[in-house]
Amino acid sequence: MLDDPFAVLAGPLAGTSRLPLEVVGAEPLTPHMRRLQLTAPQLASFSYAPGQDLMLLVGVDGNRPVRRRYTIRALDRASSAVTLDIVLHGDGPGERWVRAARQGDKTAQHNLGVYYATLEAAERASAAGEAPAQAAGEAEVNP
Ligand SMILES: Cc1cc2nc3c(=O)[nH]c(=O)nc-3n(C[C@H](O)[C@H](O)[C@H](O)COP(=O)(O)OP(=O)(O)OC[C@H]3O[C@@H](n4cnc5c(N)ncnc54)[C@H](O)[C@@H]3O)c2cc1C
């Protein structure tokens, strides 16, 4: 069982919620950047502030989740999908997850067991004095 400090969505994650995500697109954008598209039914009515990010659980270290954050590049409500563009800098848990992601992936298909993603509140927008477009959500990729 994961020792997950975000098991309860409180503190900076208060106002977020979990969503089921599935990889619907994974392709090279440039030799050093990969584009992922992830879908969840709830994204059909989602909105986001510029700079808002999605926090992915990309692996585990022992029983501790390893998370990485990726900025939402685009949201297509018609297909309930977000686009993430991720730099391939060499190696790291995030990069390994991104390289491994394939269309149709849900967490159970990865050896990592549980991983999930968080659509986090728009911290940067808030810091700039703007109201977040919508409370963000934590997305659980498990079926
Ligand atoms: C709010 C927020 C939004 C973010 N949005 C994005 C995004 O949209 N796209 C994106 O690609 N990343 C984004 N990041 C960075 C991302 O969360 C990870 O830190 C990054 O992908 C590296 O994770 P990793 O596990 O692969 O490497 P790690 O193991 O965390 O890093 C290993 C080492 O690789 C080097 N490194 C890491 N990233 C880079 C890089 N980009 N260029 C050169 N060297 C690097 C550093 O030396 C680092 O110490 C964002 C981070 C934050 C906090």
The ligand as an SDF file (V2000), in Angstrom:
LIG
                    3D

 53 58  0  0  0  0  0  0  0  0999 V2000
    4.2720   23.7380  -12.1540 C   0  0  0  0  0  0  0  0  0  0  0  0
    5.1890   22.9170  -13.0370 C   0  0  0  0  0  0  0  0  0  0  0  0
    4.8730   22.7190  -14.3710 C   0  0  0  0  0  0  0  0  0  0  0  0
    5.7100   21.9560  -15.2060 C   0  0  0  0  0  0  0  0  0  0  0  0
    5.3840   21.7940  -16.5090 N   0  0  0  0  0  0  0  0  0  0  0  0
    6.1890   21.0640  -17.3270 C   0  0  0  0  0  0  0  0  0  0  0  0
    5.8600   20.8720  -18.7050 C   0  0  0  0  0  0  0  0  0  0  0  0
    4.7960   21.3280  -19.2090 O   0  0  0  0  0  0  0  0  0  0  0  0
    6.7180   20.1390  -19.4690 N   0  0  0  0  0  0  0  0  0  0  0  0
    7.8750   19.6130  -18.9640 C   0  0  0  0  0  0  0  0  0  0  0  0
    8.6130   18.9690  -19.6990 O   0  0  0  0  0  0  0  0  0  0  0  0
    8.2130   19.7760  -17.6550 N   0  0  0  0  0  0  0  0  0  0  0  0
    7.3940   20.4740  -16.8310 C   0  0  0  0  0  0  0  0  0  0  0  0
    7.7200   20.6150  -15.5090 N   0  0  0  0  0  0  0  0  0  0  0  0
    8.8930   19.8860  -15.0150 C   0  0  0  0  0  0  0  0  0  0  0  0
    8.4890   18.4360  -14.6530 C   0  0  0  0  0  0  0  0  0  0  0  0
    7.5880   18.4440  -13.5500 O   0  0  0  0  0  0  0  0  0  0  0  0
    9.6930   17.5710  -14.2340 C   0  0  0  0  0  0  0  0  0  0  0  0
   10.4340   18.2280  -13.2620 O   0  0  0  0  0  0  0  0  0  0  0  0
   10.5780   17.1980  -15.4110 C   0  0  0  0  0  0  0  0  0  0  0  0
    9.8200   16.4910  -16.3840 O   0  0  0  0  0  0  0  0  0  0  0  0
   11.7360   16.3140  -14.9550 C   0  0  0  0  0  0  0  0  0  0  0  0
   11.2320   15.1810  -14.3040 O   0  0  0  0  0  0  0  0  0  0  0  0
   12.0170   13.7960  -14.3810 P   0  0  0  0  0  0  0  0  0  0  0  0
   11.4340   12.9240  -13.3340 O   0  0  0  0  0  0  0  0  0  0  0  0
   12.0530   13.3120  -15.7840 O   0  0  0  0  0  0  0  0  0  0  0  0
   13.5060   14.1880  -14.0180 O   0  0  0  0  0  0  0  0  0  0  0  0
   14.1430   14.3850  -12.5860 P   0  0  0  0  0  0  0  0  0  0  0  0
   14.6690   13.1110  -12.0490 O   0  0  0  0  0  0  0  0  0  0  0  0
   13.2060   15.1430  -11.6970 O   0  0  0  0  0  0  0  0  0  0  0  0
   15.3230   15.3370  -12.9890 O   0  0  0  0  0  0  0  0  0  0  0  0
   16.6250   14.8110  -13.2060 C   0  0  0  0  0  0  0  0  0  0  0  0
   17.5400   15.9360  -13.6310 C   0  0  0  0  0  0  0  0  0  0  0  0
   17.3240   16.1740  -15.0160 O   0  0  0  0  0  0  0  0  0  0  0  0
   17.5520   17.5340  -15.2940 C   0  0  0  0  0  0  0  0  0  0  0  0
   16.3530   18.1000  -15.9370 N   0  0  0  0  0  0  0  0  0  0  0  0
   15.0690   17.9330  -15.5460 C   0  0  0  0  0  0  0  0  0  0  0  0
   14.2320   18.5610  -16.3960 N   0  0  0  0  0  0  0  0  0  0  0  0
   15.0160   19.1350  -17.3370 C   0  0  0  0  0  0  0  0  0  0  0  0
   14.7590   19.9200  -18.4760 C   0  0  0  0  0  0  0  0  0  0  0  0
   13.5170   20.2590  -18.8340 N   0  0  0  0  0  0  0  0  0  0  0  0
   15.8230   20.3400  -19.2260 N   0  0  0  0  0  0  0  0  0  0  0  0
   17.0720   20.0020  -18.8720 C   0  0  0  0  0  0  0  0  0  0  0  0
   17.3890   19.2670  -17.8010 N   0  0  0  0  0  0  0  0  0  0  0  0
   16.3880   18.8400  -17.0320 C   0  0  0  0  0  0  0  0  0  0  0  0
   17.8820   18.2100  -14.0190 C   0  0  0  0  0  0  0  0  0  0  0  0
   19.2870   18.2820  -13.8820 O   0  0  0  0  0  0  0  0  0  0  0  0
   17.3230   17.2840  -12.9830 C   0  0  0  0  0  0  0  0  0  0  0  0
   18.0040   17.4270  -11.7710 O   0  0  0  0  0  0  0  0  0  0  0  0
    6.8960   21.3820  -14.6880 C   0  0  0  0  0  0  0  0  0  0  0  0
    7.2090   21.5660  -13.3270 C   0  0  0  0  0  0  0  0  0  0  0  0
    6.3680   22.3250  -12.5270 C   0  0  0  0  0  0  0  0  0  0  0  0
    6.7540   22.5230  -11.0640 C   0  0  0  0  0  0  0  0  0  0  0  0
  1  2  1  0
  2  3  1  0
  2 52  2  0
  3  4  2  0
  4  5  1  0
  4 50  1  0
  5  6  2  0
  6  7  1  0
  6 13  1  0
  7  8  2  0
  7  9  1  0
  9 10  1  0
 10 11  2  0
 10 12  1  0
 12 13  2  0
 13 14  1  0
 14 15  1  0
 14 50  1  0
 15 16  1  0
 16 17  1  0
 16 18  1  0
 18 19  1  0
 18 20  1  0
 20 21  1  0
 20 22  1  0
 22 23  1  0
 23 24  1  0
 24 25  2  0
 24 26  1  0
 24 27  1  0
 27 28  1  0
 28 29  2  0
 28 30  1  0
 28 31  1  0
 31 32  1  0
 32 33  1  0
 33 34  1  0
 33 48  1  0
 34 35  1  0
 35 36  1  0
 35 46  1  0
 36 37  1  0
 36 45  1  0
 37 38  2  0
 38 39  1  0
 39 40  1  0
 39 45  2  0
 40 41  1  0
 40 42  2  0
 42 43  1  0
 43 44  2  0
 44 45  1  0
 46 47  1  0
 46 48  1  0
 48 49  1  0
 50 51  2  0
 51 52  1  0
 52 53  1  0
M  END
$$$$
